Amino acid sequence: RLDRGAALGAMVLHEVQDAEHDVHGDRSKLKSSTSSLSGAPAQYISNSSFSSAKQIQTSESERKVIAECTEQAYRMSKQVVLGHNTVLLQRIHVQSVLHETRKSMRGCVMMLLTLVFFVLYTTSSYLHEEIVKGFLMHVPLQDALLEDLPEILSIEDVWSWMERVYIPTFFRQTDMYGEPLSPDEWSRVLHYSQLQGSVRLSQARSIKTFCEDEITAHLLCYPQTEPSSEPFGLPWDSLPAGVNLSAITFQDEGFIVQSSESSRGRRLRPLREEMFRWMPPAGSESTTFRFYLDRLSPLQEIRQRLQYLRARRWLDAQTTQLQLEALVLNPEGDRPKIDKVKVTFYFSRGGGIFSTLRFQSVSLKPWKNSLSLTIDILFLIMLVTFTVLTFHGLIGDARRGEVKSQLQLANVAAWINVGLSWASVGLFHIQNTLGEDVVGILETLASAEGEEYHRAKHDIHEATEGMLVFSSWFHTVSTYMVLLLMARSFLYLECQPRLALVLKTLKVASVDLMHFFLILMPTFVAYGIAGMCIFGKHVDEFSSIHRAIGTCFKIAIESEFDWVKLTSEFTFTAASWVWTYVLLIVLIMLNMVLAIIMDVYTEVRSENTQVEPIWGSIAFAMKRLWSRRQWVPTEVVLECLEEMPEVFTTTELQMALLEMPDWQFEWLKTAARAKVQSLSAGQDEQFRMQMLAAMIVSSDMSQKSLLRMLQHREKTEEEERPKARPDEVCYEDIVQSMAVQNHWMMNVQEQLDQIRMIQRGATISSAAAAAASKLASS
């Protein structure tokens, strides 16, 4: 079989060499070199229909297997012929090059538009956010407020921190040299910003009841999930003599729920997202006790109001949360910014007090300058263009009945991109509308007095809160929009062959990575749970399952951990956890991920050895754009190819497209030859073995079919051949035949005699009648 296959391969190469010597001759050599291997056997087998019932019938499965093997040999041999020929081209390869080039050009255009859209969106977001200015505002204020804040453990520490740190920071009424400031300059924060309205203190409380458990039924409990709205605090007549009640607006201020301010409820941000379930919840408007410190009040009055709260025991065992909210306006720069500074204390039922410090800032003007407005206009034009193109693609697919193509990843990303972009525009518009309301309230605070001023200092918190809610949504949408645009640009890498290697590597490796992660993730989570059980009670990073998994991920990526802190308790158990985790996860499994990706990339790269670099694609696009008037459109070339045979020479193609410029023809010819060579690139030995095996299988199965037909023909001829009989039987047959023949001859003789007698009698009668008539006349 190997000798036979080698002979067939030698015959193919011989035909190739003959075809190369005679380019302009007849193509019968190419056809004979391929059809001799596959055409005749396949055609013979497929047309083998026999009329006689005794003739053999080849089964359908046999015919299918033989046809597939023969077709494979035919296809491989043709690739070998065309791959070694410099003047022959196959129509299907040229058509494939044209279709791929058209798709690549469209993909490059879409990638360029997506990159422009990405640049416009990120530039617009950067100009609107003013991240640097926000950072410069937050960091100094954060450093000022964080003094002793992490060390707060009791209610006394909270009151002390408010008197020593919070009040001097937000209610400064003297300059840096100790000189008093005018009331308009009061409450300057770090010299350049100013407190607006008042500081709002909000408290959420729980009920006090006996514990429900039978063991602790005799003790008082403060369930943090059951809020209380009951008035509280010491009565007025029980207050110490040093408390100045004249600083209080009305009796029981801060110790009763004031429901007339607003009907809108809010939720506070937790200390840590993963620990929110363990923290006391925030109260609604109907269960929130509020107290205000006005910025226009003298500093002594502010301290007296704070002393009043402390004397009446505003914070006690029933307190679950305490919020201090301040609105700081920074007028510096092109756009004034208002910053909400919120300090939250969580009174844990475990006995501790946790705190958080949050900053939220938003600009009160939509555009910084004319450049920002121009960028937004260009972004809006690009968004309208993308929307029209997306809907145009949907309508085109609907007309062709290919609506399912919209479910492709690139189209889905385009729809999400358009949707989030319009959502960003809507949120930006709502934010600016609410910003106008905030600006109006700020103007009222600057000029109003009396009741109008007191109403405005309450409204400024509610208006700013609503504006910040939409600003937060706008920031979230902007974040995911940037990531989505990056992913969408990543999908268009297929338009460039060299860049497509990265995307193809990820696609091919995704199956192996998915199976690998089925092993990695349970192992990773198991180590996270084990780490929480071992270190959770004395290491903050492992205090919850979420933080433990996050810490394990950090150790896996950075390969850094605090050995002394982890092994401070249960040294042997902690050491076994650390050693096995580093060995199994960090050293083995993470390196296996890299090995899978690199192995797939090597394989993909070997299959695509002749791919065009990105600078070659750019040069081709620029040259095509420069000579766009001489460029023959792809549709014209495809129509011309439909009229040409399956295999043709380069001269015939050039004669059929006389108007095509020389450089375009050379590019098409080179690309078509590269397409043929890429079919077997990187796997030459495997390609040859497959071709040889296909030829051998086709030849053997064809030979078996011919042998079966020859055997059947010999058997049929033998059955139809007359058998030899004994002489006696032959003599009897001859005698019987002679007797039958004699009998029939005698019968025939008798019938002839009767006919003669009848004829003779008729003659005598006619003669007598003639004689009688003659006598009568005489």
N, C-alpha and C positions, 0 to 999 in steps of 0.2 A: 504493500500500500504506500509506503514511503517512496519507493522508486516510482510508482505510478504518479504520486502527487508531485514529485520533483520533476518528472517529465512534463506534466501539465504546466507547472510553473515555468519551466524552460521554454515551452511553446509560447506562453504569454509574453515573456521577455523578448523572444525572437520576433514576435509580431510587433512589439513596441518598437524595436530597433528598425524594422522595415518601415513602419509608419513614420518614423522620424526622418528617414532618408527620402521619402516621397511625400512631402507635405500636401502638395496641391493635387495629388492623385485621388483615386477613388477611395472611399472610406470602407471598402469591403474588408480591408485588413483588420481594422479595429473591430468591426462587427463580427468577423470570423473568430478573432481572438477571444471575444466574450461569449458569443453564441455557441461556439464549439464546446465551451465548458458547461453552459447552462441551458441555452435556448432549446437545443434539440431534445435532450432528455425531458425537460419540463414540458415542452409542447407534446412530445410523444406520450408522456404519461397522462397529461390532462386530456388529450384527445383519444385516448384508448377506450373506445366504446365498441363492443362486439355485438353483432346482431344474433349470432347463434346462441341458443340457451346453454350449449355445452361449453362455450368458451369461458375462460377465467375472467372474473370481475375483481379488479383491484379495489381494496377497501378505501373508504373516504379518508380515514386517518392516515393510511400509507401515502395516498396521493398528496395529502396536506404536508406531511413531514418531508417527503421527497421534494415537493415544490419549494418549501422553505429553505431546505439545504441548498437546492440548486440556485435559488434567488440570491442567497447569501454569497455563494461562490461567484455568481455573476456580478454582483455589486462590488465585491472585493477586488476581483480581477479588473473591473473597469477603473476602480480607484488607482490600482497599480499602473495601469496603462496611462491614465491621464496625469498621474503624479510624476511620471518620468518623461512626459512629453512637453515640449516648450511651445508648441503651436496649436495644439488641440484644446478646445474648451467645451465644457458641457453646459447645456442651457440652464439646467436646474441650479448649477453653482453660480452662474452669472446672475440669475434672478435672485438667488439668496443674498448675494452681495448687495444688490440694489435695494432689496427690502430692508436689510440690516442697516445700510447706510442711511436710508430715509428715516427709519426708526431712531437711529443714533442721533441724527441731526435734530429731530423733534425733541428727543430727550435732552440734548445739550441746550436747546433753546429754553425748555422748561426749567432746567437746572439753573441757567443763567437768570431767568425771571425770578425763580425762587430765591436765589442768592441776593438779588436786588431787593426783593420783598423782605428778606431777612435783615438786610442792612438797614432798610428804611424803618422797619419795626423796632429793631434794637436801638437805633439812634433816637427815634421818637420816644421810646420808653426811658432811655437814659436822660434825655433832656427834660422830660416831665418829672422824673423821680428826683433828680438832683441828689444822688446817693452821697456824694462827697460832702455836700452841705449838711445833710442829715447826720452823717457820721460825726462831723465836727461839732454839731449841736449836742449829740447824745453822749459822746465819750466824756467830756468834762462834767456834765451834769450827773452822769452815772458814777463817776469817781467821787463826786461830792456827796451823793446820797448813799453810797455803799459803805460809808464809814460806820463801823460797828453794826451794820445791818445783819451780816451772817451770824453774829454772836448773840442775837436776841433769842432768849429762851423762856421769858416769862412776861406777864402783863406789865410789870414794873419796868422791864427793859423797853417795852413798846412806848410807854409814856416818856421815859427818859430819852429815847432816841428822837421822838417827835420834838421835844423841847430843845435838845442840843443840836440836832442836825436839820430836821425838816423845816422848822419855823425860821431859823436864820437863813436858810437857803432861798425860801420863796417869799419871805416878808422882810426884805432888807429895806430899811428906811434911812440909812446913812451911807455916805460914799466911802471910798477906800481909806479916807483920812479921818473918818469919824464925824464928818460934818453932816448935819441933817439935810435931807433932800426935800424938795417940794412934793406935795401929794401926787402930782402927775408923774413924778419919777419914782414913786414908791414901788416896791416889789420887783425891782430889777433883778433878773436872774443872770448871774455871771456877766454883768455889765451891759450886755448887748440884747438880751431878751427881757420880756416883761410878762408877769403873770396877768391873766385876763379874768375878770369877774371875781371868782372866789375859789378857794379850795373846798372840795366836797368830800366829807367823811361819810362813808356808808358802812353800816354794820348789819350783818345777818346773824340771827340768834336761833337757838334751838329750844325746845321745851324742856322742862325739868320734871321728871317723874321717877317713880320707883322702877327698878330694873325688872324685866319680864322673866328672866331666868329664875328657876326655883332656888338655886344656890345663892344668888345675889339679890333676892327679892327684898331684902331689908335695906339695900343700899340705893342711893339716888343715882340715876343715870341721865345723861344728856344726849339723846339720840340725834346724831347730826343730820339724819335724813328727814326729820320732822321739824320744820321751821315754826317759829313763834312770832306772833304779832302783838302780844300783850305788852302794855306799858310796864316799865320797870324803873329801877333807880331808887335812891334814898328820898324820902320826903323832904320838902323844903325846910321844915322846922328842925330837921336833924343834921343840916349842913353845918360845917365848921364856921366859926365866926369870921375867918379871914377871906371867905369867898365873896366876891363882888357880884351880886345878882343884877346890878344895873347893866352889865354887859350882855345880858340875855335878852333876846328879842321878845320872847313870850314864855310863860311858864311851861315846863316840861319840854322845852325845845330839845330835840334830839332823842327824847325818851318815849316818844309816841310816833306812830307811822303817819307821815303826811302824804295822803293819797291824792291830794289835789295837784301835785306838781306834774305828774305825767302818768300815763297808763301803760307805758311801754316797759317791758321787762328785758333784762340782759343777763347773759351768763359771763362770768369772769373766767379769765384764762388761768389754768392750774399752775402749780409750782413746776411740775414736769408732766408732759402729756401722758406718760406711762403710769404716773402715780395719781392721776386725777380721781380715779375711783376710790382711793383711800383718803382723799381730802374732803373736808366739809363742803357741801354744795353752796352756791351763792343763792341768796334769797331773791324773790320776785319783788316787784314794786309794792305789793301788799304786805310784805314781811320785811321791808328794808327800812332801817332807822337812819335818818340823814341829819347831818349837822354841817354848817357852812362857816368858813373863815374868810371874811371879806378883805380884799387887798387894800381898800381905802380906809380900813379901820386902823387906828394907831396900834403900834406894836404892843403896848401895854394892855390894850383891850383884847387883843388876840390872845395874849398869854392868860388873861383872866378868863376868857371863854374856854380855853383849854383846861385851865385849873378847875373850872366849874364841872366839866365832864369828868375829870379825874376824881373830884370830891364826891360826886353823886354816883360813882362807880359805873361809868358807862360801859366799861369792859369788865366782864366777869366770867364765871365758869360756863355760862350759856352762850357766850359769843362763839360763833363758828368762823366768821370772816370779817375782816376789816379792810376797807379800801380807802386810799387817799388819792384823789384825782385832782390834777392841776393842769390848766391849759396855759401854755407858754407861747407867746407870739414873738417871732424873730423877724424884724422888718428889714434886716440887712440883705443886700443882694438885689437881683432883678425882680424876684418874686417873694413876697412875704410868706412865711411858713408858720403854721400853727402846730404845736407839738403837744400831744397829750401824754403826760407823765403819770403813770399809775403804779402805786405801791400797794401790794396786796399781802396781807398777813393771814395765814391759815392756822387756826387753832385746832391742832390735831387732837383727837380723843386718845391718842397714845401719850399725851402729856407735853408734847413739844409745840413750838411755833415755827412755822416755815414761812418764808417770804419770797416774793418775786418782784422784779422791777421791769416794767414794760414801757417802751416808747412807741408812739404812733404819730407820724407827722404827715402833713398834707399841705400842698401849696394852695394859696387862695386865689391865684391867677392861673388860667389854663395854659398860657404860652409865655415862655421866657422872653423871646424876641422874635424878629421876623424869620430867622432861620428855623426856629422850632415850628412856626406856623407853616412855612414852606415844606418842611419834612412831612408834616401831617397831611398836607394837601397831596403831595406825591404818594404818600402811603394810601390815602383814600382812592386815588386814581388806580394804583396797582391792585387794590382790593376789589374795585369794581371790575377791572380787567380779569382778575382771577375768577370772580363770580360768574362773569359772562362765559368765560372759557369752560368752567365746570358745568354750567347748565347746557352749554352747547354740546359738550361731550355726552351728557345724559340724553339730550334730545336725539342726537345722532345714533346712539346705541338703541334707543327706543324705536326709531324708524327701521333699523336693521334687525330688530328683534333680538338684540344682544344686551339686554338690561342687566343680566347677571355679571357682565364684565365690570360693572360699577362696584362689585364686591371685591375687586382686586385691591391689594394693599395700598398701591399708589393712589387709586381713586378714593378709597376710604379716607386716607390721610388728607387728600385735597378737600373733601367735604368737611372734615373736622377742622381743618385749617380755616376754611371760609367761615364756618359757624363761630369759632372762637374769635376770629378777627372782628366780625360784626358785633359779637358780645363785648369785646373790648371797646369798640366805638360807643356802644350803648352805655356801658358803665362809665366811660369817661364823660359822656354828656350828662348823665345823672349826677356824677360827682361834681361837675362844674355848676350845675343848677343848685345843688345843695350848698356849694361854696358861696354862691351869691347870697343865700339866706344867712350864712355865718358872717359874711362881711357886713350885712345890714345890722345884725345884732351887735357886732363889734362897734359899729358907728353909734348905735344907741347907748352902749356902755360908756363911750367917750363923751357923750353930750347929755344924757338923761340924768335925772335926779329923782329921789324919792321912790315912790312905788314902782314907777316905770323902770328905774334902775334895778330894784330888787327882783322884778320879774325877768329882766334881761339877764341878770347873772345866773338865774336858774335855767333860762332857755338856752344860753350859750352851751351848756353841757349837753343838752339833748340834741341840739342842732349839730354840734361837732361830732357827737356819737354817731348820728345817722350818716354824716359825710364820711367818717372813718370806716364805717361798715362797707360802703360801696368802694371806698379806696382800697380796703383789704381784698375785696373780691377782684378789683381791677389788678392788683399786684399778683394775685394767684393766677388769674387768666394770663397775664403777661408772662409769668414764669413758665407755664406750660406751653404757651404759644412759642416761646423761643426754643424750647426742647422739641416741639413738634416740627417747627420749621427746619431744625437741624436734622431730625429724622427723615423728613421729606426730601431734603437735599441729599441725604445718604442713599435714598432709594433710587435717585437718578444717576447713581454711579455706573449703572449698567450701560449707559450710553457711551462710555469710553472703555475700550477693552482692557487697558492696563488697570484702571480704577475698578473695573468690574471684578477683578481677581479677589479683592477684599470682600466684596459682597457675596461672591460665589463661595469663598472660603467659609464665611459665616453660615450660609445656607447649608452647605454640605456637612459642616461640623455640628450643626444644630441638633441633629438626631443623636449623635454620640454624646454631645453635651447634656442633652435632656436625660438620657439614660444614666449618665454619670451623676447628674444632680439628684436623681432618685436615690442614690447611695449617699451622696454628700450631705444633703439637707437633713435627713433623719439623724445622721451622725453629729452634725453641727448643732441641731436643736437639743440633742441628748447631752452634749457637753455644756450647753447653756443652762439647761435645767440642773445638771449636776453642779455647775459652778454656783448657781443661786443657792442650792442647798448647802454647799460647803462654806461659801464666803458671804452669803447674803446678810447675815446678822451683824457683821462687823466691817464690811466693805461696801461703800455707797454704790459703786459701779455694778454690783451684783444684787442690789436690794429688791429688784423685781425681775420678772421673766423677760420683759422688753429690754431693760437695761442690761441684763446678763447676756442676751443674744447680741445686743449692740457692742458690748465690751468684747465678746468673743470675736466678732467680726473685726474690731479694731486690732486685737492682738494678731489675728491671722494676716491682716494687711501690713501692719507696721512691724510685727514681730517684736513688740516691746511690751513689757508688763512690769509692775512693781512687785518684785520677788519678796521683799521684806514685808510688804503689806499683805500679800496673799498668804504667806506662811506664818503670820503672827499667831494663828490658832490652827490646831490640827495639822501640824507640820507634815507628817508623813502622807496624810490624805491629800493635802494641797499639793505636795510635791508630785505625787502620782498623777494628779489631774493635769498639772502643768506639763510634765514630761510627755505623757501620752498625747495630750492635745497638740503640743508643738511637733511631735514626731509624726502623728497621723494626719492632722489637718494641714499644718503649715508646710511641712517638708514633703509629704507624699501627695496628698490630694490636690493641693493648689498647683503643684508642679505637673500633675497629671492633666489638669485643665490646659496648661500651656503646651504640653506635649501633644494633646489631641488637636489643638488649633494649628500648631506648627506642622504636624504630620499632614493634615489636610491641605494646608497651604502649599507644602512641597509637592503634593500630588497634583493640585490644581495648577500650580505654576509649570510643572512638567508637561501638562496637557496643553498649555497655551504658551509655547515658546516663541511664536512669531506674532506677538501682539504689538499694536502700535502704541508708542508712548504718548503722553498727554501733549507734549510740545509738537509731535507730529500731527495730532488731531487739530490743534490750534492752527498750525501752518496750513493744513488742508482746508479748514473752514475759511481762513483769511484769503487763500488763493481762489477758492470757489466764490467767495463774495466779490473779489476783485474782478473776476471774469464771468460774472453772472449772466452777461448778455450772450456770450459764446457757449455757455454751459447748456448741454442738451438735457432737457428735463427727464426725470426718471420714468414718467409715464410714457414718453415717446420711446425710450429704449425698451421698456417692457413690451410695448405693442410690437416693436420690431422683432423681439426675441420670440414672440408667439408664432411668427411666420417662418422661423428658422428650424432646421432639424435638431434632433436631440444633441448631437455632437457636431461641432463645426470648427473650422480653423480661424485663427485670429485675422487672417486676410479677408475671409468671408464676412466676419463681423465688421471689419473696418470698411469694406465695400458697401455693406448694408447701412452704415451710419457715416456717410461722407461728411455730414455737417459737424460731426463731433471733433473737437480740437484734439491735437495729438496728446497733450498731457492728460486729458480726461480719459482717452483711450488707453494710455499706458497705465494709468491708475486702475481702470476697470480690469485690464488683463492681469496686472500684478495681484490685485485683490482676489480675483477668481482663482488664480493658481495657489495663492496662500490659503484660500478656503479649502482646496483639495488636499493640500499638504497638511493642514491642521487636523484633518479627519483621522490621521494616523500618527500625529506627532506625539512623541513621548512614549509610544508603545509599539515600536517597530517590530520587535521579536514577537510580541503577542499578536500583532496584526498579521504577520506572515504565517504564524502557526494556525490562526483562525482560518485564513484563506486556504491553507493546505488541507486542514481538516475538513472544511466545507467541500472542497473538490473531491477528496477521497470518499467522503460519505455519499455525495451525489453520484460519483462513478460506481461505487459498490452497489448502491440501491438500484441504480439503473441496470447494472449487469444482472442482479438477481431477478429483476422483473423480466428482462429479456430471456434469461434461462428458463424461467417459469413458462413463458409463452412458447419457447421452442419445445420444451417437454410436452406441453399441452398439444402442440401441433403434431408431434410424432405420435402421441397417444391417439389423437383423433384419426390420423391416417391409418393407423393400425386397426382401429375399430371399423373403419369403413372399407378396408381391404377384404375381398371375398375369401371365405375359408375353403380348403381342399376337401372333396367328398370321395367316398369309395367308388370303384368302377361299376359294381353291380347297381348301385343307385343311379349312376349316370346312364347305364344301359337301360334301366327301367324307365328313366325319364325320357330317353330317346325313343324307345318303343312306344311309350304312351303318347308321345308327341306325334309319332308317325301314324299311330292308329287314329288319333283325333284328326290329323290332317287328311288321312284317307277317307275317314267318315265324311268330313266336310267336302271333299272332292267328289265323292259319290253323290251326295245331295245336290251339288252344283250340276253334275252331269244329268241327273234326272230332270232337273228343272230345265235344262237346255233342250232335252229331248221333247219335253212337253211343249215347249215354245215352238220347236220345229213342226211338230204334228199339227198344232193349231194353225200355224202359218200355211202348211200344205193343204189342209181342209178348206181354208178360205180361198185358196187359188182354184181348186176344183169346182167349187160352187159358183164362182164367177164365170168360169168357162162354160158350164152347163146353162147358165142363164143367158149367155150370149148366143149359144146355138139355138135355144128355144125361141128366142126373139127373131132370129134370122128365118126359121121355118115359118113362123107365123106371118111374116111379111111376104114370104114367097107364096 
